[in-house]
Amino acid sequence: MESDFIEECFIHVDGTKPYLLAVVVPNLNVFRIHHAPGDRQKGEEEKEKEGEWVYDEEMVRCKLKEEIIRVGNKMQLQYYEIPRDVLVEPKPFLEIEGMRTVTGKIFRRGLIEHYQGQFEEMYKRVEGEMTKRKDAVISEVLREVLPSVQGQDGLALDNEMAERTFQEMGGSSLDAMKLLAMLSRKFSVDIPMKVLYERNMKEIIEFIDRSAMGIEETNHSKDSDDASLIGRITSNAGSHVPRKVGIDWTEEIRLENYLPELKDSQRHFNSATLADATQAKGVFLTGATGFLGGYLLYEVLRRFPHASVWCLVRLSKGGTTPTTTSSTEERDAEREDAEFYKDDGEGWRRGRDRLCRHLKDIQCWQPEFARRIKPVIGDLAQKDFGLSEEQFAYLAERVEVIIHCGAWVNSILDYPVLKGANVVGTVNALKLAMVAKRARGTTFHHVSTTSVFARKTNKVFSQGITEDYPSSEVSPVALSTGYKQSKWVSEQLCVAARERGLPLSIFRPGMYIPHSHSPTTRLQPPSL
């Protein structure tokens, strides 16, 4: 090896490990010449004893690691070809008993057996250091990228967090792009988007390890990766996730495909509504923990003074202990709907805590709101929001106004992946309006987006789009992202429900900006 500090070097390879170890016999004469007083620990004295120099082994080991990396880089070796740790052997290999063959050469198998116990200790030390270092780096990156973990200075990748996916931690598509860029820069590896959405944090660390070592993943073709990604993300997305590449858009927007009850041409929604909607006793709101949804929740609480506001909330695995305490009045409110919550007090408190914290974050909180906020623990993508049949019916009978704002906003993923939350979620909300058996029906408000119109590829856009212009005039094929396509399909389903008698309005927001009275934003300073 091209280093004056190294006399002999034995590289150890273990096929079950992704990195190498080295046993190095140092050139102690060179170390002695270069050894300066400043290299010694406090109180250490350089000694001569029968011509043997007494050295600091840890100092020598660190210097040898530096030399091995320097030589490896000079030889343009790959990262995984450079030993990760070094064992210092003061004696030449041939002077170790049993290390010489009959022909006078080094007995390599004997070296492996001789150092086996030390190799095992080195592997443990290296793996511990690597894990600790990666955990610290990834924790730092997560704090910077994800709003859900910002401000948690003591954050560490504990077992609970390591098992969570990026999606379960509340990451958006913009967060995903920023996270991938930072991880790629930190670890010098390319991480595909599908890995971020398909795997939990522990599996992402393992992917980084393998990539850094140049180890390619086996049995993962692009098609199987895409299928796995769609399968894992939409495993709870209901039964309407298309598994084929080609999408029949005519079938996608047929409402009776989702609500078989409507195959009966005589079946209609109840069109009888309140004369004064502000007198409603129950309002159901999705997306309340989002940026726009938080302000909608505030306005609903303010403009519907007599209403209980039922808010769909998706809780992450594990979750956190509620940070707000329940007053006697709020506990009474929970007991009022004991039939709905079925003794799930912990879920009720966690959901209420998340909603209350969100209103405080956007500076819209008022203490009197607490009693009227009723969390519905569920998921847009699951059939009936993941509620039991009894819970769904209970909710339908108490809700007179539905405001559907919830969606998975993602500029990267394809339509089949987003369909669960964005299309099935809309169907669930429409079904909630359909199943109520009371005399008055339900008023439905659907929050869509101006993105249902293809800005460049549809000629009608240049002629001007009015508020009442039907999005059905636009081909979904012309829409550039799966998110836009999913919102387009949702609009067509809502229009079909309106034609069946449901009092329904569609709202198409454009770009969101901070509120003039509570100027908070989801954008982080580097993005502004």
C-alpha positions as CSV (number, residue, x, y, z in Angstrom):
1,M,0.0,0.0,0.0
2,E,1.3,3.4,-1.0
3,S,1.8,4.8,2.5
4,D,4.8,5.3,4.7
5,F,2.7,4.7,7.8
6,I,1.7,1.2,6.7
7,E,4.0,-1.7,6.9
8,E,1.6,-4.5,6.2
9,C,-2.2,-4.7,5.6
10,F,-4.7,-7.6,5.6
11,I,-8.1,-6.9,4.2
12,H,-10.9,-8.9,5.7
13,V,-14.0,-9.7,3.6
14,D,-17.2,-11.1,5.1
15,G,-19.8,-11.9,2.4
16,T,-22.7,-11.2,4.9
17,K,-21.4,-7.6,5.6
18,P,-21.6,-4.7,3.2
19,Y,-18.2,-3.3,4.1
20,L,-14.5,-4.3,4.6
21,L,-12.3,-4.3,7.7
22,A,-8.5,-4.1,7.8
23,V,-5.7,-5.4,10.0
24,V,-2.7,-3.1,9.7
25,V,0.9,-3.4,10.9
26,P,2.0,0.2,11.3
27,N,5.5,1.5,10.5
28,L,6.2,2.6,14.1
29,N,9.4,4.3,13.1
30,V,7.5,6.7,10.8
31,F,4.9,7.3,13.5
32,R,7.7,8.0,16.0
33,I,9.3,10.6,13.7
34,H,5.9,12.3,13.1
35,H,4.7,11.9,16.7
36,A,4.5,15.4,18.2
37,P,3.8,16.3,21.9
38,G,0.5,17.7,20.8
39,D,-0.6,14.3,19.7
40,R,-0.4,12.9,23.3
41,Q,-3.2,12.9,25.8
42,K,-2.7,15.1,28.8
43,G,-0.1,13.8,31.2
44,E,1.2,11.2,28.7
45,E,5.0,11.1,28.4
46,E,6.9,9.7,25.5
47,K,9.0,6.8,26.8
48,E,11.9,4.7,25.5
49,K,12.0,1.2,26.9
50,E,14.6,-1.2,25.5
51,G,14.4,0.5,22.1
52,E,10.6,0.1,22.0
53,W,8.4,3.2,21.6
54,V,5.3,3.3,23.7
55,Y,2.6,4.7,21.5
56,D,-1.1,5.8,21.8
57,E,-2.9,3.0,19.9
58,E,-6.1,5.0,19.3
59,M,-4.1,7.8,17.8
60,V,-2.3,5.3,15.5
61,R,-5.6,3.7,14.5
62,C,-7.2,7.0,13.6
63,K,-4.1,7.9,11.5
64,L,-4.2,4.5,9.7
65,K,-7.9,5.0,8.9
66,E,-7.0,8.4,7.4
67,E,-4.2,6.9,5.4
68,I,-6.3,4.0,4.0
69,I,-9.0,6.5,2.9
70,R,-6.4,8.8,1.3
71,V,-4.8,5.9,-0.6
72,G,-8.2,4.5,-1.6
73,N,-9.3,7.9,-3.0
74,K,-6.0,8.2,-4.8
75,M,-6.5,4.8,-6.4
76,Q,-10.1,5.9,-7.3
77,L,-11.6,2.9,-5.4
78,Q,-15.3,2.7,-4.8
79,Y,-16.7,3.6,-1.4
80,Y,-17.4,0.0,-0.6
81,E,-13.8,-1.0,-1.5
82,I,-12.3,1.0,1.3
83,P,-12.1,-0.7,4.7
84,R,-14.5,0.9,7.2
85,D,-12.4,0.2,10.3
86,V,-8.9,-0.7,11.3
87,L,-7.3,-3.1,13.8
88,V,-3.8,-2.2,14.8
89,E,-1.3,-5.2,14.9
90,P,2.1,-4.2,16.3
91,K,3.8,-7.4,15.2
92,P,4.6,-8.4,11.6
93,F,2.2,-11.1,10.5
94,L,5.0,-13.7,10.0
95,E,6.1,-13.2,13.6
96,I,2.7,-14.3,14.9
97,E,2.6,-17.9,15.9
98,G,1.0,-20.2,13.3
99,M,0.8,-17.5,10.6
100,R,3.6,-18.9,8.4
101,T,3.0,-21.6,5.8
102,V,5.6,-24.3,5.1
103,T,6.8,-22.2,2.2
104,G,7.3,-19.2,4.4
105,K,4.2,-17.3,3.2
106,I,1.4,-15.7,5.2
107,F,-1.3,-18.2,6.2
108,R,-4.4,-16.2,5.3
109,R,-7.0,-18.6,6.8
110,G,-5.0,-18.5,10.0
111,L,-5.2,-14.7,10.1
112,I,-9.0,-14.9,9.9
113,E,-9.2,-17.4,12.7
114,H,-6.7,-15.5,14.8
115,Y,-8.7,-12.2,14.6
116,Q,-12.2,-13.6,14.4
117,G,-13.3,-12.4,17.8
118,Q,-11.9,-8.9,17.2
119,F,-13.6,-8.8,13.8
120,E,-16.9,-9.4,15.5
121,E,-16.3,-6.6,18.0
122,M,-15.3,-4.3,15.1
123,Y,-18.5,-5.1,13.2
124,K,-20.6,-4.3,16.2
125,R,-18.8,-1.0,16.8
126,V,-19.0,0.1,13.1
127,E,-22.6,-0.8,12.8
128,G,-23.4,1.1,16.0
129,E,-21.5,4.1,14.9
130,M,-23.1,4.0,11.4
131,T,-26.6,3.7,12.8
132,K,-26.1,6.5,15.3
133,R,-24.6,8.8,12.6
134,K,-27.4,8.1,10.1
135,D,-30.1,8.4,12.7
136,A,-28.8,11.8,13.7
137,V,-28.5,13.0,10.2
138,I,-32.0,11.8,9.2
139,S,-33.5,13.2,12.4
140,E,-31.9,16.6,11.6
141,V,-33.3,16.5,8.0
142,L,-36.8,15.5,9.1
143,R,-36.9,18.4,11.6
144,E,-36.0,20.8,8.8
145,V,-38.4,19.3,6.2
146,L,-41.5,18.1,8.0
147,P,-43.9,20.5,9.7
148,S,-45.1,17.7,12.0
149,V,-41.7,17.3,13.6
150,Q,-40.3,20.8,13.5
151,G,-39.3,22.2,16.9
152,Q,-38.7,18.8,18.4
153,D,-35.0,19.3,19.2
154,G,-34.8,16.0,21.0
155,L,-36.1,14.1,18.1
156,A,-34.5,10.7,17.5
157,L,-35.4,7.8,15.3
158,D,-36.8,5.6,18.0
159,N,-38.5,2.3,17.2
160,E,-41.9,3.9,16.8
161,M,-40.7,6.6,14.4
162,A,-38.5,4.2,12.4
163,E,-41.6,2.1,11.6
164,R,-43.5,5.1,10.2
165,T,-43.6,6.0,6.5
166,F,-43.0,9.5,5.1
167,Q,-46.7,9.7,4.4
168,E,-47.6,8.7,7.9
169,M,-45.4,11.5,9.2
170,G,-47.5,14.0,7.3
171,G,-45.1,14.7,4.3
172,S,-46.4,16.4,1.2
173,S,-45.1,16.1,-2.3
174,L,-43.1,19.3,-1.9
175,D,-41.7,18.0,1.4
176,A,-40.7,14.8,-0.5
177,M,-38.7,16.6,-3.1
178,K,-36.9,18.6,-0.5
179,L,-36.2,15.5,1.7
180,L,-34.8,13.5,-1.2
181,A,-32.5,16.3,-2.3
182,M,-31.2,16.7,1.3
183,L,-30.7,13.0,1.9
184,S,-29.0,12.6,-1.5
185,R,-26.6,15.4,-0.7
186,K,-25.9,14.1,2.8
187,F,-25.2,10.5,1.8
188,S,-24.1,10.9,-1.9
189,V,-26.8,8.4,-3.1
190,D,-29.7,8.8,-5.4
191,I,-33.0,7.8,-3.7
192,P,-36.0,7.2,-6.0
193,M,-39.3,8.8,-5.1
194,K,-40.9,5.4,-4.9
195,V,-38.5,4.3,-2.1
196,L,-39.6,7.3,0.0
197,Y,-43.3,6.5,-0.4
198,E,-43.0,2.7,-0.3
199,R,-40.8,2.2,2.7
200,N,-40.7,3.2,6.3
201,M,-37.7,5.2,7.7
202,K,-35.8,2.1,8.8
203,E,-36.1,0.6,5.4
204,I,-35.0,3.9,3.8
205,I,-31.8,3.8,6.0
206,E,-31.1,0.2,4.8
207,F,-31.6,1.4,1.2
208,I,-29.1,4.2,1.7
209,D,-26.6,1.7,3.2
210,R,-26.9,-0.7,0.2
211,S,-26.7,2.2,-2.3
212,A,-23.6,3.6,-0.7
213,M,-21.9,0.2,-1.0
214,G,-22.9,0.0,-4.7
215,I,-25.2,-3.0,-4.0
216,E,-28.0,-3.1,-6.5
217,E,-31.4,-4.3,-5.3
218,T,-32.5,-7.6,-6.8
219,N,-36.0,-8.7,-8.0
220,H,-37.1,-5.1,-8.4
221,S,-38.0,-4.3,-11.9
222,K,-39.6,-0.9,-12.6
223,D,-43.0,-2.5,-13.2
224,S,-42.9,-4.5,-9.9
225,D,-41.6,-1.4,-8.1
226,D,-44.5,0.6,-9.4
227,A,-47.0,-2.1,-8.6
228,S,-45.6,-2.5,-5.1
229,L,-45.7,1.3,-4.5
230,I,-49.4,1.5,-5.6
231,G,-50.2,-1.6,-3.6
232,R,-48.7,-0.4,-0.3
233,I,-49.9,3.2,-0.5
234,T,-53.5,2.2,-1.6
235,S,-53.8,-0.9,0.6
236,N,-56.6,0.8,2.5
237,A,-57.9,2.8,-0.4
238,G,-61.1,0.9,-0.9
239,S,-62.0,-1.4,-3.8
240,H,-61.9,1.2,-6.6
241,V,-58.2,1.5,-7.2
242,P,-57.6,0.5,-10.9
243,R,-54.8,-2.0,-11.3
244,K,-54.4,-1.5,-15.0
245,V,-52.2,1.0,-16.8
246,G,-54.9,2.1,-19.2
247,I,-57.8,4.0,-17.5
248,D,-61.3,4.0,-18.8
249,W,-62.3,7.5,-17.8
250,T,-66.0,7.0,-18.8
251,E,-66.2,4.2,-16.2
252,E,-64.2,6.2,-13.6
253,I,-66.9,9.0,-13.5
254,R,-69.9,6.7,-13.4
255,L,-71.3,7.3,-9.9
256,E,-73.2,4.0,-9.8
257,N,-69.9,2.1,-10.1
258,Y,-69.1,3.4,-6.6
259,L,-72.6,3.6,-5.1
260,P,-74.5,0.5,-6.5
261,E,-77.7,1.7,-4.9
262,L,-77.9,4.4,-7.7
263,K,-78.1,1.7,-10.4
264,D,-81.8,2.0,-9.7
265,S,-82.8,4.9,-11.9
266,Q,-85.6,5.8,-9.4
267,R,-83.1,6.3,-6.5
268,H,-82.3,9.9,-5.9
269,F,-80.8,12.0,-3.1
270,N,-83.1,13.9,-0.7
271,S,-83.4,17.4,-2.1
272,A,-85.2,18.9,0.9
273,T,-82.9,21.3,2.7
274,L,-83.0,23.8,5.5
275,A,-84.5,27.2,4.8
276,D,-81.7,28.8,6.7
277,A,-78.5,26.7,6.5
278,T,-76.9,28.6,9.5
279,Q,-79.5,26.9,11.7
280,A,-78.0,23.5,11.0
281,K,-77.3,21.4,14.0
282,G,-74.6,19.3,12.5
283,V,-71.8,20.0,9.9
284,F,-69.3,17.5,8.6
285,L,-66.0,18.8,7.4
286,T,-63.1,16.9,5.8
287,G,-59.6,18.4,5.4
288,A,-59.9,20.4,8.6
289,T,-56.2,19.9,9.5
290,G,-55.0,21.3,6.1
291,F,-54.1,24.8,5.3
292,L,-57.4,25.9,3.7
293,G,-59.4,23.4,5.9
294,G,-58.3,25.1,9.1
295,Y,-59.8,28.4,8.0
296,L,-62.9,26.6,6.8
297,L,-63.3,25.1,10.3
298,Y,-63.0,28.5,11.8
299,E,-65.6,30.0,9.5
300,V,-68.0,27.1,10.1
301,L,-67.7,27.4,13.8
302,R,-68.3,31.1,13.5
303,R,-71.1,31.1,11.0
304,F,-73.0,28.0,12.2
305,P,-73.4,29.0,15.9
306,H,-75.7,26.1,16.7
307,A,-73.9,23.3,15.0
308,S,-71.6,20.6,16.2
309,V,-68.8,20.4,13.7
310,W,-67.7,16.8,12.9
311,C,-64.2,16.8,11.5
312,L,-62.6,13.8,9.8
313,V,-59.1,13.3,11.3
314,R,-56.5,10.8,10.3
315,L,-54.2,9.9,13.2
316,S,-50.7,8.6,12.6
317,K,-49.6,5.3,14.0
318,G,-48.6,5.6,17.6
319,G,-49.3,9.3,17.8
320,T,-48.6,11.6,20.7
321,T,-50.3,12.1,24.1
322,P,-52.8,15.0,23.9
323,T,-51.2,18.3,25.0
324,T,-54.5,19.9,26.1
325,T,-56.6,18.8,29.0
326,S,-60.3,18.2,28.7
327,S,-62.6,20.4,30.7
328,T,-65.7,19.1,32.4
329,E,-67.8,20.7,29.6
330,E,-65.7,18.9,26.9
331,R,-66.0,15.6,28.7
332,D,-69.7,16.1,28.8
333,A,-69.6,16.7,25.0
334,E,-67.8,13.4,24.5
335,R,-70.4,11.5,26.6
336,E,-73.2,13.0,24.5
337,D,-71.9,10.9,21.6
338,A,-70.8,7.9,23.5
339,E,-72.7,5.7,21.1
340,F,-70.5,7.0,18.2
341,Y,-67.1,6.9,20.0
342,K,-67.7,3.5,21.6
343,D,-65.4,4.2,24.6
344,D,-62.5,5.3,22.2
345,G,-61.7,8.2,24.6
346,E,-58.0,8.2,23.6
347,G,-58.8,8.5,19.9
348,W,-61.3,11.3,20.7
349,R,-58.8,13.2,22.7
350,R,-56.0,12.9,20.2
351,G,-58.2,14.0,17.3
352,R,-59.6,16.9,19.3
353,D,-56.1,17.9,20.4
354,R,-54.9,17.9,16.8
355,L,-57.8,20.1,15.6
356,C,-57.5,22.5,18.5
357,R,-53.7,22.8,18.0
358,H,-54.2,23.5,14.3
359,L,-56.7,26.4,15.0
360,K,-54.1,27.8,17.5
361,D,-51.3,27.5,14.9
362,I,-53.3,29.6,12.4
363,Q,-54.3,32.0,15.1
364,C,-58.0,31.3,14.8
365,W,-58.6,29.6,18.2
366,Q,-61.4,30.6,20.5
367,P,-61.9,28.6,23.8
368,E,-65.7,28.3,23.2
369,F,-65.0,26.3,20.0
370,A,-63.7,23.3,22.0
371,R,-67.1,21.8,23.0
372,R,-68.5,22.0,19.4
373,I,-65.6,20.3,17.7
374,K,-66.2,16.6,17.3
375,P,-63.4,14.5,15.8
376,V,-64.2,11.6,13.5
377,I,-61.2,9.3,13.5
378,G,-61.0,7.9,10.0
379,D,-59.3,8.0,6.6
380,L,-60.6,9.4,3.3
381,A,-59.3,6.5,1.4
382,Q,-61.0,3.7,3.4
383,K,-64.6,2.6,2.7
384,D,-67.0,4.7,4.7
385,F,-64.0,6.6,6.0
386,G,-63.0,3.4,8.0
387,L,-66.1,3.8,10.2
388,S,-68.3,0.9,11.3
389,E,-71.7,0.7,9.6
390,E,-73.3,1.9,12.9
391,Q,-71.0,4.9,13.2
392,F,-71.5,5.9,9.6
393,A,-75.3,5.8,10.0
394,Y,-75.1,7.7,13.3
395,L,-73.1,10.4,11.6
396,A,-75.4,10.6,8.6
397,E,-78.4,11.3,10.7
398,R,-76.8,14.2,12.6
399,V,-75.2,16.0,9.6
400,E,-77.2,18.5,7.6
401,V,-74.3,20.2,5.8
402,I,-71.2,18.5,4.3
403,I,-68.1,20.5,3.3
404,H,-65.7,18.2,1.5
405,C,-62.3,19.8,1.4
406,G,-60.0,16.9,2.2
407,A,-57.6,15.6,-0.5
408,W,-54.1,14.2,-0.9
409,V,-52.4,17.0,-2.6
410,N,-49.4,15.6,-4.5
411,S,-47.8,16.8,-7.7
412,I,-45.8,13.6,-8.3
413,L,-47.9,10.5,-7.8
414,D,-50.1,9.0,-10.5
415,Y,-53.9,8.9,-10.6
416,P,-54.2,5.2,-9.4
417,V,-52.3,6.1,-6.2
418,L,-54.2,9.3,-5.4
419,K,-57.6,7.8,-6.3
420,G,-58.1,6.3,-2.9
421,A,-58.0,9.5,-0.9
422,N,-59.3,11.9,-3.6
423,V,-62.0,9.9,-5.4
424,V,-63.0,7.3,-2.9
425,G,-63.0,10.1,-0.3
426,T,-65.4,12.1,-2.4
427,V,-67.6,9.0,-2.8
428,N,-67.7,8.4,0.9
429,A,-68.8,12.0,1.5
430,L,-71.6,11.7,-1.1
431,K,-72.7,8.4,0.4
432,L,-73.0,10.1,3.8
433,A,-75.4,12.5,2.2
434,M,-77.4,9.7,0.6
435,V,-77.9,7.3,3.5
436,A,-79.6,9.8,5.9
437,K,-83.2,8.8,6.5
438,R,-84.5,12.0,8.1
439,A,-87.1,14.3,6.4
440,R,-84.6,17.0,5.5
441,G,-81.7,16.2,3.1
442,T,-78.1,17.3,3.3
443,T,-76.5,20.3,1.6
444,F,-73.2,19.4,0.0
445,H,-70.2,21.7,-0.7
446,H,-67.3,20.3,-2.7
447,V,-63.9,22.0,-2.7
448,S,-62.2,21.3,-6.1
449,T,-59.4,23.3,-7.8
450,T,-58.9,25.5,-10.9
451,S,-56.4,22.8,-12.0
452,V,-59.3,20.7,-13.4
453,F,-58.8,22.8,-16.5
454,A,-55.8,22.1,-18.7
455,R,-54.1,25.4,-19.1
456,K,-52.1,24.9,-22.3
457,T,-53.6,21.8,-23.9
458,N,-57.2,22.7,-23.9
459,K,-58.2,25.4,-26.4
460,V,-61.2,26.6,-24.4
461,F,-58.9,27.9,-21.6
462,S,-57.6,30.7,-23.9
463,Q,-61.1,31.8,-24.6
464,G,-61.9,32.3,-20.9
465,I,-63.3,30.0,-18.3
466,T,-66.3,31.3,-16.4
467,E,-67.3,30.1,-12.9
468,D,-70.0,27.9,-14.4
469,Y,-67.9,26.4,-17.1
470,P,-68.2,22.6,-16.9
471,S,-65.0,20.7,-16.4
472,S,-66.5,17.8,-18.3
473,E,-65.5,19.8,-21.5
474,V,-61.9,19.0,-20.6
475,S,-60.3,15.7,-21.3
476,P,-58.5,14.2,-18.3
477,V,-55.8,12.9,-20.6
478,A,-54.8,16.6,-21.1
479,L,-54.3,17.1,-17.4
480,S,-50.6,16.9,-16.4
481,T,-50.7,15.3,-13.0
482,G,-52.5,12.5,-11.2
483,Y,-53.7,15.0,-8.7
484,K,-55.5,17.1,-11.3
485,Q,-57.0,14.0,-12.8
486,S,-58.3,12.8,-9.4
487,K,-59.9,16.2,-8.8
488,W,-61.5,16.2,-12.3
489,V,-63.0,12.7,-11.6
490,S,-64.3,13.9,-8.2
491,E,-66.0,16.9,-9.9
492,Q,-67.8,14.7,-12.4
493,L,-69.1,12.4,-9.6
494,C,-70.4,15.5,-7.8
495,V,-72.1,16.7,-10.9
496,A,-73.7,13.3,-11.3
497,A,-75.0,13.4,-7.7
498,R,-76.4,16.9,-8.2
499,E,-78.3,15.6,-11.3
500,R,-79.8,12.9,-8.9
501,G,-81.2,15.7,-6.6
502,L,-78.4,16.4,-4.2
503,P,-78.2,20.2,-3.4
504,L,-74.5,20.6,-4.2
505,S,-72.1,23.4,-4.9
506,I,-68.6,23.2,-6.3
507,F,-65.8,25.6,-5.4
508,R,-62.6,25.9,-7.3
509,P,-59.8,27.7,-5.4
510,G,-56.7,28.8,-7.1
511,M,-53.4,29.7,-5.4
512,Y,-53.5,29.9,-1.6
513,I,-51.8,32.8,0.2
514,P,-51.6,33.6,3.9
515,H,-54.7,35.1,5.5
516,S,-54.6,38.8,6.1
517,H,-55.6,38.5,9.7
518,S,-53.6,35.4,10.6
519,P,-50.6,35.4,8.2
520,T,-49.4,31.8,8.6
521,T,-48.3,29.6,5.8
522,R,-47.2,26.1,5.1
523,L,-44.2,27.3,3.1
524,Q,-40.9,27.3,4.9
525,P,-38.5,30.3,4.7
526,P,-36.2,28.6,2.1
527,S,-39.2,28.3,-0.2
528,L,-40.4,31.9,0.2
